[in-house]
Amino acid sequence: MPITALDPRTALVVVDLQRGIAGSPAAAPVVAGAVRLADAFRAQGLPVVLVNVTGGAPGRTERQRPSAPRPDGWDELLPELGDGIRVTKRTWGAFHGTDLHEKLTAEGVTQVVIVGIATSKGVESTARAAHEHGYHVTVATDAVADGDPETHRTSIERIFPALGETGTVDEILRLLAATAR
């Protein structure tokens, strides 16, 4: 369902926009959208959560994982995102094994707007867990990206509408401005 409303205590959750993941030119539109939203959320006194990843779940997979250590600074959040509540995760989703739920609860948050990379992994896992924790979920469809266009499309068209609402950065900004009045 397209976005209809923002709760008075909505938080922006920015997933994995860090040097080793979102430092490429292909990520520029996602970063730009995230920065616009972060600035607007801060201007309204709403929480901005910046999530980075430092590892991966230990279970076996069919896909080979990189065996070489990641370069220094790989997990550093992009500086243009500014300040916010910091959460470091070691799996795809921002809730598992972190204190994100407790931090959102302490802020009185009832809704999350999620942006970041990768749509079908970190963003989708975070959206699923947010939904399961009872948050109203909104995904900014033009501020998420994935290396696999098919899984990106599936997440946008099939998964996210089952978990909450979707909208563009501009649609979310319009609702945010209207909510502030």
C-alpha positions in Angstrom: 0.0 0.0 0.0 1.4 3.4 -0.9 2.4 5.5 2.1 -0.6 7.2 3.8 0.7 8.6 7.1 3.7 9.1 9.4 3.3 8.6 13.1 4.3 11.5 15.3 7.3 9.5 16.6 8.7 8.0 13.4 12.4 7.1 13.1 14.6 6.9 10.0 16.7 3.7 9.9 19.6 3.9 7.5 21.0 0.4 6.7 24.6 -0.3 5.7 25.5 3.0 4.1 29.1 2.6 4.9 32.4 2.9 3.0 32.8 -0.7 2.1 29.2 -1.1 0.8 27.9 2.2 -0.4 31.1 4.0 -1.5 30.5 3.3 -5.2 29.0 5.8 -7.7 26.1 3.3 -8.2 25.0 3.9 -4.6 24.9 7.7 -5.0 21.1 8.0 -5.4 20.5 5.9 -2.3 22.9 8.0 -0.3 21.4 11.2 -1.6 17.9 10.1 -0.6 19.1 9.0 2.8 20.8 12.3 3.4 17.7 14.3 2.4 15.6 12.2 4.8 18.1 12.3 7.6 18.3 16.1 7.4 14.5 16.4 7.4 14.0 14.0 10.3 16.6 15.9 12.4 14.9 19.2 11.6 11.7 17.8 13.0 13.5 16.5 16.1 12.9 12.8 15.0 15.4 10.0 15.6 17.9 9.0 12.9 19.4 5.5 13.3 22.6 4.8 11.5 23.3 1.1 11.1 26.6 -0.4 10.0 27.6 -4.1 9.6 30.8 -5.6 10.8 30.3 -9.3 10.2 28.0 -12.0 9.0 26.0 -14.8 10.5 28.1 -17.9 11.1 25.9 -20.6 9.5 26.9 -22.5 6.4 25.8 -21.1 3.0 26.2 -22.3 -0.6 27.8 -19.0 -1.5 31.4 -18.5 -0.7 32.2 -15.7 1.7 35.2 -13.5 1.4 38.1 -15.1 3.3 40.4 -12.1 3.3 40.0 -9.5 6.0 38.1 -6.4 5.1 40.2 -3.3 4.6 40.5 -0.7 7.3 37.5 1.7 7.4 35.2 -0.8 5.5 32.6 -0.5 8.2 32.7 3.3 8.6 29.4 5.1 8.0 29.5 7.6 5.2 30.2 11.0 6.8 27.5 12.8 4.8 24.9 10.9 6.8 25.7 13.1 9.8 25.0 12.1 13.4 22.4 9.8 14.9 21.8 6.8 17.0 24.4 4.2 16.2 23.8 0.5 15.8 26.3 -2.1 14.8 25.1 -5.4 13.5 26.7 -8.7 12.6 23.9 -10.2 10.5 21.7 -8.9 7.7 19.0 -7.4 9.9 19.4 -4.5 12.2 17.3 -6.0 15.1 18.9 -9.4 15.7 21.6 -9.3 18.3 21.5 -5.5 18.7 19.8 -3.1 21.0 17.9 -1.3 18.2 14.4 -2.2 19.6 15.4 -0.9 23.0 16.7 2.3 21.5 13.6 2.9 19.5 11.4 2.1 22.5 13.3 4.6 24.6 12.6 7.2 21.9 8.9 6.4 21.9 9.1 5.3 18.2 6.0 3.6 16.7 7.0 3.8 13.0 10.2 3.3 11.0 11.2 4.6 7.6 13.9 2.3 6.2 16.5 3.2 3.6 19.8 1.6 2.5 21.6 -1.3 0.9 20.9 -4.1 0.0 17.2 -4.2 -0.6 16.8 -7.9 -0.4 19.2 -8.5 2.5 19.8 -5.8 5.1 16.8 -3.6 4.2 14.3 -6.5 3.9 15.6 -8.3 7.0 15.3 -5.1 9.0 11.8 -4.4 7.6 10.7 -7.9 8.5 11.9 -7.6 12.1 10.5 -4.2 12.5 7.1 -5.5 11.4 7.4 -8.4 13.8 8.2 -6.0 16.6 5.0 -4.1 15.9 6.4 -1.0 14.2 4.6 0.6 11.3 7.0 0.1 8.5 7.7 2.3 5.5 10.4 1.7 2.9 11.6 4.6 0.7 11.6 2.8 -2.7 14.0 5.2 -4.3 16.5 5.2 -1.4 17.2 1.4 -1.5 19.3 -0.6 -3.9 20.5 -4.1 -4.6 23.1 -5.7 -6.8 20.5 -8.1 -8.1 17.7 -6.3 -10.0 15.3 -9.2 -9.8 15.5 -9.6 -6.0 15.3 -5.8 -5.6 12.0 -5.8 -7.7 10.6 -8.7 -5.7 11.3 -6.9 -2.4 9.7 -3.7 -3.6 6.7 -5.2 -5.3 5.9 -8.2 -3.2 7.6 -8.2 0.2 7.5 -4.6 1.4 3.8 -4.1 0.7 3.1 -7.2 2.9 5.1 -5.6 5.7 3.9 -2.0 5.6 3.8 0.9 3.1 6.2 2.2 0.5 6.8 5.6 -0.9 9.4 7.7 -2.6 11.7 10.1 -0.7 9.7 13.1 -2.0 6.4 11.5 -0.8 7.8 10.8 2.6 9.2 14.3 2.9 5.8 15.8 2.0 4.1 13.7 4.7 6.8 14.6 7.2 6.3 18.3 6.5 2.5 17.9 6.8 2.9 16.0 10.1 5.0 18.8 11.6 2.2 21.4 11.2 
